[in-house]
Amino acid sequence: MNALKKALGVLWLIAGPAVIFFLVQGAVEHIDPKGTKDINSPVVWIIIIAIFTPIALGLMIFGWYALRGEYDHLPESSSEI
């Protein structure tokens, strides 16, 4: 189980920057001042990127801790905390 946690930690470390990259890439492709749809507005993309960037950073932090082995032993009772 610990090997699975570490493998998923690597996945989260890779997924965080990938999500941010694809969001910025999608924003660059879809922002068009001449466009009439909501997807062409830069305000929508700023809001989306502002919401999902902290989530992606949290995934990266979670992955870093999983990779370091911080979750290898989880407490079984409140006295172990």
C-alpha angles and dihedrals in degrees: 000000000000090000089053090051091052092047091051088047089060089048092053091047089055096039095055099062091036091058092049091047094050092046092053091044091051090049092051091049097046104038106101123159090207094051120108100201125091091244089066094060116100091212091066092050093047089053093047093048092045091054099043099041095072089045090053091047089051089053089052092050091048090050092049092053091046091050092050091052099247090140096048093103116032119191115259096197138021091253090068092059 
